[in-house]
């Protein structure tokens, strides 16, 4: 799923929708050890997805 902000595109590796919990599941695949930048990038994806893709019927995030 691509998210475009100020003429720059970002891509989340996998996006699923859980019909039971009524929420999106975003997965960013990494092949190396996770860094603080990776955590910040994922936080940015979650916040952007909440702002641009979430609708009223979807539940809030389970964890931040």
N, C-alpha and C positions, 0 to 999 in steps of 0.2 A: 504494500500500500504506500503510495507516495503522498507526501505532505509538502506543499509549496509555501514558503514564507519568504517574502521580500525577494522574489526572483531567485531563490535558492531552493533546490529540492532535496528532501531527506527521504530515505526509504527504510521502512520497518520490514524485516525479513519475513515474518509470518504474522498474519492477523486472523484470529478465529473469533467466532461469536458463540457464547455459551447460552443456549436457549433456556436452560434451567435457572441459571443465575441472572440472566438478562444483562450480560455485560460482555465487552470485548476483551480478548486476551491478546496482548502484543508480545511477540517473541523476537529478540534480536540475537542472532547466532554469532558466537565468537569462537575463534580457533586458538586464541592465545589467552594468557592469564588476564582476568578482568582488571581494569584500572579505574581510577576515580573519574577519568574522562568518559569511560563507557557508562558508568552509573549516571553521570550528568546527562549524557546523550539519551539514555533510556528515559530519564525523568522528563526531558524535553519532549520526547515522543509521546509520553503518556499525557502530559499537559496539553500538547497541541491536539492530540486526538480527542481529549475531553472538550476542548474548545470548538473544534471544527467538525467533528464527526458524530459526537454523541447526541442522542435525541432524548426527549423528556422521559420516555418509557424505560430507558436504560438505567441500571442501578449505578451507584457510586463505586469508586475503586475499592477493592478489598484491602490492598496495602499500597503504601506510597513509597 
